[in-house]
Amino acid sequence: MISLKDNKRIFPLAGAIIVFLLSFFVLYMGDNIGLSDNGDFRRVLIVNNMEYKNEDNYYYLFNQDYKMKIEGDTFWEKVSYLCKNNTEEEIYSSPQFIIIKASKVMNFLVNTLLVRDETSYDIAYLAFIYIVMLSMAAWGIFTFFDSEKLKLKIAVFVIFIIMFCDAGYIMYFNSFYGEPLQYVSLMMLVALGLLIYKRPTIPKIACFFVSLYFFAGSKLANVPYAVIVSLLAFSFVFLRNDKLYRIGIAVSVILAAACIANLYMSIPAWMHNDTTYQSVFFGALKDTKTPEKDLKQFGIDEKYAPLINTNAYMERDEYPIDINTPEFQKDFYDKISKGDILFFYMRHPIRFTHKVAASIEDASSLRPLNTGNSKTVLMYHSNRYSAWSKIRVASKFLYNPIVIFIIAIIMTAYVVLVHIYLMRNKKATSDGKRLYLIMAMYVLIVGLWINMCLPILGNGEADIMKHMFLFTNFMDVLFAAIIMAVVNMRTGGKIVSVSIIMALVIGLQIRPPKETVEFGTFDGKPIKWEVMRTYEDGSKELVTKNCVTEMAFDNENNMWETSNLRQWLNSDFITEFTMDELARIEPQHNEVMLTYNDRGLAVSGTHTHYWRATRKTVADLSESAYKYYVDDMIYIPTLDMMKNIDVKGSYWILCPYGYNDKMQRFMQSDGYILHTNVDNKYGVRAAVRIK
């Protein structure tokens, strides 16, 4: 007969097993999926004495197999070498390397047992470690709720399975990015924080600070927040009164602070330089209307004004000024610090608010959209187990800047006021658990604000979607807490809370209807068009209301002027138009971006068009990018249409991907603008200007 105590243990154990199996299902049931490299893998592989098994297309394809360098004659000599760093390169310290080395040893042991190439490395072993860590975090969270009412336990389980096992999170496990360790460490911190509240013990607290160390080192931008958490963790002392327990907390805090400080000290100069460069020229000064004034406030020589709007990821010959000279090192890198950038934004709070608001909108996606998920199809984006990813984007609730600012301000005010009340009420302050909860809420609020602002402050706008990953994670944790609070409310409170959320979500979907007209015929049916713009001469720019067909952009390259798609639009597509309709079509002088390799054809521009994924930002810096002009009769949606165009499925847009001659950009059905090979088939929405 199962006792009540055993019955309580079944829920967390069963929940953890389901999380474990579901995570494997996301990655390996069907074609294996993961994330391709965006350039970050190289330094991780070098440090850990690894390399690609196949270097072809690693920017666009998920790679599962790599090679390990092994030296030594005996079994233990080889294992010892697998645990060493490459000392020939300038490296940085990261606990992520501990996880990677553990996966290397696992690969080596299996290779030895199965008598196969001992240098072979399968990234699935790294994913296995992350899955185990996530399952442990799930077990801890479910254990905290094992004594709660059935409805709350079900809510916690469903939230974790749908929200935190979404492929947007899990696909990171099949990669060498720092985000997967950051994610599982954060979930471990949440779980341990709950378990410590329930029953504080020194081993749990030690595990908490170990997790905090892994969290801090997963992405070195997490170090400032980790230091704050370690200080707020002194609130553990309120939960028990015995001396040994409090000494254990003090020792843990000191060791954690020392280890985290060491992580920061290990950051190499090149990493500081890159992030500082981006924070200034592709952050604080980006799109500035007063470059001379801003440079003067920074104390930067005005001769470096041409570097404004450039980033650290560009090709070397694209910089108008050589940034690798001793002179630039002295004039910029040796002079400008993150403190200078913070002080600059304090003098320009409105500019900072606008940039943070834009980065919040970029944080709508869980996954990095500039990486492919397939082993065989270039830049394929998997939809496997992505319900929460789709809900986040479709609701527009968790990435609307106004909503986020209001939530953050209200929660901050609430926590501060409650804390003031507790400080004034001596009876209330004697309740250690209540004080612990206040400190825990401070941890969440501080994390929300820091991770909302730090990406812009610390690295500018380059690759901002990926750098906002932790903010997105925090918002999901916060939203999960809100849902559980609603579940625990009385019926009246539930109705009010759900009504407010639904009203916000519905309100965010409302857009004024566009003017529509009928013009021309295709496949025997009149074509419905939406009016995108009305010019001063009365002519209108139209785009088809829906996709008229589906086809490849071209068979070879992304040059619009010679593409198969352009040829088809201006021949087969208009064969059913009347002579009067054809006479009403006005040639449109279209601006077309050029790739880096085709920059020699540019009639204007100084750099490759930088990659952005949201409709608001896709045209960012296009006015100064390499471009040429084409007179079109019938064309496809242009960059300047993107802010106002409806999604209406997946379709090509008039913009090549800047760093590859065979990739064209397209609108995805969720509203992001991505890139894919020109020979893949996507929808076609025709555009035209008529009298």
Residue, then its C-alpha position, 0 to 999 in steps of 0.5 A: m500500500i502506497s503511503l501519503k508520503d510516497n504518493k507526494r514523491i510520485f508527482p515530482l518524479a513522474g514530472a521530471i521523467i516526462v520533462f526528460l523524455l519530452s526534451f529528447f523528443v523535441l531534439y531527436m524524434g524525427d530529423n535531429i534538430g539543433l542550432s547552427d553556428n553564428g560565429d560563436f562556436r569557433r572560440v569555444l571549440i578552440v579553447n576545448n581542443m575541438e574542431y568541425k568534422n565538416e566546415d561546409n555551411y556551418y553557419y546555416l546547418f545544424n552540425q551534430d558531429y565534431k572532432m576532439k583532439i586527443e593526446g597520450d598513450t594510456f587511457w587515463e592520459k587521454v582522459s586527462y588531456l580531454c579535460k585540459n584547455n588550449t593554452e596557445e590561444e587567448i581564452y576566457s574562463s567559463p564553467q560551460f567548459i566543465i560541461i563540455k569537457a564532461s561531454k567529451v569524456m562521455n564521448f571518449l568512453v562510448n567510442t572506446l567501448l564500441v571500438r570506433d574513432e576515439t576522436s569522434y564527438d557527438i553533441a548529443y552527449l552535451a545535450f544529454i547533460y543539459i536535459v538532466m539538469l533541466s529535469m533536476a530543476a523540474w523535479g525541485i520545482f514539482t517537489f515544492f508544490d507536492s503538498e499543494k492542491l491538485k489544481l495548482k500541481i496540475a497548473v505547475f506541471v502544464i506550465f513547465i511542460i508547455m512553456f519551459c520545454d518549448a523547442g525555443y529553449i530545448m534546441y539550444f541544448n544541441s549547440f555550443y552557445g552559452e544560453p543553454l547553461q544559462y537557461v538550466s542554471l536559472m531554472m536550477l536557481v528557481a528550484l533551489g530557491l523554492l526548496i530552501y524556502k520550504r526546508p533550508t539546509i546547508p547542502k541546498i544552499a551550497c548547490f544554490f551558489v554552485s548553480l549561481y556560479f554556473f549561471a554567472g559564467s555561462k554568459l559573462a554579461n550575467v556577472p553583475y546580476a550574479v553578484i547582486v543575487s549573491l548579496l541578496a542571498f544573505s536573506f537565507v539567514f532569516l530562515r534558521n537561527d542556528k550558528l553553523y547554518r549561518i556560518g555556512i551561508a557566509v562561507s558560501v556567499i564569500l566563495a561565490a563572490a570570489c569565484i564570480a569576481n574571478l570570472y570577470m577578471s578572466i575576460p580577455a581584452w578582445m572581448h571587452n574591446d568588441t563589446t565596448y565598440q558595439s556599445v558606442f558605435f552600434g549602440a549609443l551613437k547609432d542613428t544619432k542626429t548630433p554625431e559631433k556633440d555626442l562624440k565630444q561628450f564621450g571624449i572621442d575625437e571627431k575624426y572617428a565619426p565615420l565609424i558611427n553605425t558600424n559594428a564589430y562583426m563587419e568585414r575588415d575592409e568595410y570599416p572607413i577607418d582602420i580600427n586595429t591600429p595602436e592609435f585607435q587602441k589609444d584613442f578609443y579602447d584605452k579611454i572608453s569604459k562601460g561606465d562612460i557609456l552608462f554616464f552618457y545614457m544618463r544624460h540621454p534617458i529618452r534615447f536610452t528608453h527608445k533603444v530599450a523599447a526596441s530591444i524588448e520588441d526584438a525579444s519576442s522570439l525564444r530562438p535565434l532566428n539567424t541560425g538554421n535548425s536542420k542537418t540537411v536543409l540550409m536555414y530551415h526553421s523547425n516548428r516542432y513543439s513550438a506552441w509557446s513560441k507561437i503564443r508569445v509572438a501571436s499574443k504580442f503581450l510579453y514583448n510590447p514595451i508599454v506593457i513590459f514597462i508598466i508591469a516592471i514599474i508596478m511590481t517594483a513599486y509593490v515590492v518596495l512598499v511591502h518592504i517598507y511596511l515590513m520594516r515599520n512593523k516589527k512583528a512582521t519583520s520577525d517572520g523570516k520566511r516573509l522577509y525571504l520572499i521579499m528578497a526573492m521578489y527583489v531578485l526577480i525585479v532586479g533581474l528583470w530591470i538589469n536584463m532589460c537594459l544591460p544588452i543595450l548598455g553592454n553590447g549595443e544593438a548588434d545581435i540583440m535578439k540573442h542577447m535578450f534571451l535571458f530577459t525573455n526567460f525572466m519574463d516567462v518565469l514572471f508570467a508563469a508566477i502570475i498564472m499560478a497566482v491567478v489559478n490560486m485566486r477565488t473565482g471573482g479574482k480569476i475572472v477579473s485577472v483573465s479578463i484584463i489579460m485577454a483585453l490587453v491581448i485583443g487590444l494589441q491585435i487591433r489594426p485599422p483595415k487597409e483600403t483594398v482594390e481590384f486590379g487585373t486578373f490571374d488564373g481567371k480570377p480578379i486580383k485583390w490588392e491592398v493600398m500601401r501608399t498613395y503618392e502626391d500625383g494620385s498614383k497608388e502602390l499596391v500589394t496583393k492581399n494574399c500570395v498569388t502563387e508559390m515558387a523559388f526566387d531563382n536557381e542560382n543567386n539572389m540578384w533581383e534584376t536577373s531573377n526567375l521570379r522577376q521575369w515571371l512577374n513581368s511575363d506570365f503573371i500579367t498575361e491576363f491583364t487588359m491593355d488598359e490595365l497594363a497602361r495604368i502601370e507606372p514603372q517604379h524606381n526600386e532600391v535594392m540591397l546588394t550582398y558583400n560580394d556584389r558591392g562592386l555594383a553599388v551606386s551608393g552605400t558604404h557597408t553590407h545591409y545588417w541583419r534584423a528580423t522584425r518588421k520595424t527594424v528590417a530596414d535599419l541602416s538600409e539608407s547607407a548600405y550597398k545598393y543599386y536601383v532597378d525600374d520595375m513594372i511588377y515586383i515584390p514587397t520592398l523594405d519600406m513596406m515592412k512596417n505596415i504590411d500584413v503577414k498573410g503567410s510566408y513570402w519573398i521580399l525585395c532584399p537579399y541576405g547581405y553575406n551570402d549570394k544564394m540567400q534571399r529574405f522572406m516574411q515568415s508566417d509568424g511575422y519575422i523576416l528571415h533568409t533562406n536559399v533562393d531555390n526554396k519555394y515560398g509565397v509570392r505577393a506581387a506589388v505594383r504602382i498604378k495611375 
